[in-house]
Amino acid sequence: MKPLHNIRILDMTRLLPGAVCTMLLGDLGAEIIKVEDPGAGDYARLMPPLIGGMGAFFRSSNRGKKSIALDLKQDAGQAVLHRLVEQADALIEGFRPGVTARLGADYETLRAINPRLVYCSLSGWGQTGPLAHVSGHDLNYIARSGLLGGELNPQTLAAKVADVGGAYVGVMGVLAALLQRERSGAGDYVDVALSEAAMPFAMLGWVQACSQGSGDKVLDLGGANACYRLYFCADGEPVALSAVEMKFWANFCVAAGKPEWIALHTAADRQAELIEEISKLFRSKPAADWARLLEDADCCFSRVIAPEALLDDPQMRARGMVGVTAEGVPWMRSPIRLSNDAIGLRSAPAHGEHSRQVLLDCGFTDSEVEALLAAGVIRESS
């Protein structure tokens, strides 16, 4: 039995952060019920590329969830949500601050209905502060987090650091609040700001920048030091060298045939020159040749793997981290590994696929469900 067996979570989020957050909670055994509006539903449903008419990312990140299409702009729809909340353990929403109050789905309203409810808000800037109502995306959040500013050459990142970081923080917050509820009997409110979730990724550089004196520079891990950089090989393929400790740096220098570089490891006045020399060295051979030379040299060397190559990566295969279903849907397992943690590769739900089932499971009668369908308060998938 999984650790969150019999935990019911209402998911009122869209797109990436909420999807990953509830996917991870679902992989831990929670029942995830997506509460979607009857119109478009989760925008990720139509986000290309499509597989079988449904967004590939939606299909991958919403595996095994249930979907109810519910109109919260109607009083009757809010009444339905309130009855669902009576039997829910947690609710996760991803609206801008203030929106849930207009939908009868804010924490104060729902806490009065179910004092044991754990309520988690995922928003860009958090529920308070001068930016609380400002729009933003991952790039904005990492720009203000100190993360990009610590890079030697700030650039757009393909990785969604704040979005996925926020998903992880949401998981931690919900689990902590559920544990606290077991002790106190009361639920709690979890305020997750995606921008703040990105900040610990920049913590090392921030602490160093705030602590060091002008003449007391520490090893730079943003690209200014030769030992911790990306380099390009003769075939244009990038490789990563992160020989931060002296033992790894020495191993690299010896394996590369340049023992005279060992003493220059952290020589501040020689880094630019050293970077140029190492760059020239890496450009002398293709990446595969460097991999054969350095991967067994214990010098913190790695080739840069493209996303599509993860399926063939021996480490990821050995750990069962990624795969593709028979329908062609890529999947990535949860990095949370417990003794009995095999993921169930169930399909993502159609829009409103479980509207009837969810309500019946929560005590609605057949006649009540038919009346809600007739009034357009709920919708079933066609």
Secondary structure as the mmCIF struct_conf table of DSSP 4:
data_model
#
loop_
_struct_conf.conf_type_id
_struct_conf.id
_struct_conf.beg_label_comp_id
_struct_conf.beg_label_asym_id
_struct_conf.beg_label_seq_id
_struct_conf.end_label_comp_id
_struct_conf.end_label_asym_id
_struct_conf.end_label_seq_id
TURN_TY1_P TURN_TY1_P1 PRO A 3 ASN A 6
STRN STRN1 ARG A 8 MET A 12
HELX_RH_AL_P HELX_RH_AL_P1 LEU A 15 ASP A 27
TURN_TY1_P TURN_TY1_P2 LEU A 28 GLY A 29
STRN STRN2 GLU A 31 GLU A 36
BEND BEND1 PRO A 38 ALA A 40
BEND BEND2 ASP A 42 ASP A 42
HELX_RH_3T_P HELX_RH_3T_P1 TYR A 43 LEU A 46
HELX_LH_PP_P HELX_LH_PP_P1 MET A 47 MET A 47
BEND BEND3 PRO A 48 PRO A 49
STRN STRN3 LEU A 50 ILE A 51
TURN_TY1_P TURN_TY1_P3 GLY A 52 GLY A 53
STRN STRN4 MET A 54 GLY A 55
HELX_RH_AL_P HELX_RH_AL_P2 ALA A 56 SER A 61
TURN_TY1_P TURN_TY1_P4 ASN A 62 GLY A 64
STRN STRN5 LYS A 66 LEU A 70
TURN_TY1_P TURN_TY1_P5 LEU A 72 LYS A 73
BEND BEND4 GLN A 74 GLN A 74
HELX_RH_AL_P HELX_RH_AL_P3 ASP A 75 GLU A 86
TURN_TY1_P TURN_TY1_P6 GLN A 87 GLN A 87
BEND BEND5 ASP A 89 ASP A 89
STRN STRN6 ALA A 90 GLU A 93
HELX_LH_PP_P HELX_LH_PP_P2 PHE A 95 ARG A 96
TURN_TY1_P TURN_TY1_P7 PRO A 97 GLY A 98
HELX_RH_AL_P HELX_RH_AL_P4 VAL A 99 ARG A 102
TURN_TY1_P TURN_TY1_P8 LEU A 103 GLY A 104
BEND BEND6 ASP A 106 ASP A 106
HELX_RH_AL_P HELX_RH_AL_P5 TYR A 107 ILE A 113
TURN_TY1_P TURN_TY1_P9 PRO A 115 ARG A 116
STRN STRN7 VAL A 118 SER A 123
BEND BEND7 GLY A 124 TRP A 125
BEND BEND8 GLN A 127 GLY A 129
TURN_TY1_P TURN_TY1_P10 PRO A 130 HIS A 133
HELX_RH_AL_P HELX_RH_AL_P6 ASP A 138 ALA A 143
TURN_TY1_P TURN_TY1_P11 ARG A 144 LEU A 147
HELX_RH_3T_P HELX_RH_3T_P2 LEU A 148 GLY A 150
BEND BEND9 GLU A 151 ASN A 153
BEND BEND10 ALA A 158 ALA A 159
HELX_RH_AL_P HELX_RH_AL_P7 VAL A 161 SER A 184
BEND BEND11 GLY A 185 GLY A 185
STRN STRN8 ASP A 188 ALA A 193
HELX_RH_AL_P HELX_RH_AL_P8 LEU A 194 ALA A 198
HELX_RH_3T_P HELX_RH_3T_P3 MET A 199 ALA A 202
HELX_RH_AL_P HELX_RH_AL_P9 MET A 203 SER A 211
TURN_TY1_P TURN_TY1_P12 SER A 214 GLY A 215
HELX_LH_PP_P HELX_LH_PP_P3 LYS A 217 ASP A 220
BEND BEND12 GLY A 222 GLY A 223
BEND BEND13 ASN A 225 ASN A 225
TURN_TY1_P TURN_TY1_P13 ALA A 226 CYS A 227
STRN STRN9 TYR A 228 PHE A 232
TURN_TY1_P TURN_TY1_P14 ALA A 234 ASP A 235
BEND BEND14 GLY A 236 GLY A 236
STRN STRN10 PRO A 238 SER A 242
BEND BEND15 GLU A 245 GLU A 245
HELX_RH_AL_P HELX_RH_AL_P10 MET A 246 ALA A 255
TURN_TY1_P TURN_TY1_P15 ALA A 256 GLY A 257
HELX_RH_3T_P HELX_RH_3T_P4 PRO A 259 LEU A 264
TURN_TY1_P TURN_TY1_P16 HIS A 265 THR A 266
HELX_RH_3T_P HELX_RH_3T_P5 ALA A 268 ARG A 270
HELX_RH_AL_P HELX_RH_AL_P11 GLN A 271 PHE A 282
TURN_TY1_P TURN_TY1_P17 ARG A 283 SER A 284
BEND BEND16 LYS A 285 LYS A 285
HELX_RH_AL_P HELX_RH_AL_P12 ALA A 287 LEU A 294
TURN_TY1_P TURN_TY1_P18 GLU A 295 ASP A 298
BEND BEND17 CYS A 299 CYS A 299
STRN STRN11 PHE A 301 ARG A 303
HELX_LH_PP_P HELX_LH_PP_P4 VAL A 304 ALA A 306
HELX_RH_3T_P HELX_RH_3T_P6 PRO A 307 ASP A 312
HELX_RH_AL_P HELX_RH_AL_P13 PRO A 314 ARG A 319
TURN_TY1_P TURN_TY1_P19 GLY A 320 GLY A 320
STRN STRN12 VAL A 322 VAL A 324
TURN_TY1_P TURN_TY1_P20 ALA A 326 GLU A 327
BEND BEND18 GLY A 328 GLY A 328
STRN STRN13 PRO A 330 MET A 332
BEND BEND19 PRO A 335 PRO A 335
TURN_TY1_P TURN_TY1_P21 SER A 339 ASN A 340
HELX_LH_PP_P HELX_LH_PP_P5 ARG A 346 ALA A 350
TURN_TY1_P TURN_TY1_P22 HIS A 351 HIS A 354
HELX_RH_AL_P HELX_RH_AL_P14 SER A 355 ASP A 361
TURN_TY1_P TURN_TY1_P23 CYS A 362 GLY A 363
HELX_RH_AL_P HELX_RH_AL_P15 ASP A 366 ALA A 374
TURN_TY1_P TURN_TY1_P24 ALA A 375 GLY A 376
BEND BEND20 VAL A 377 VAL A 377
STRN STRN14 ILE A 378 ARG A 379
#
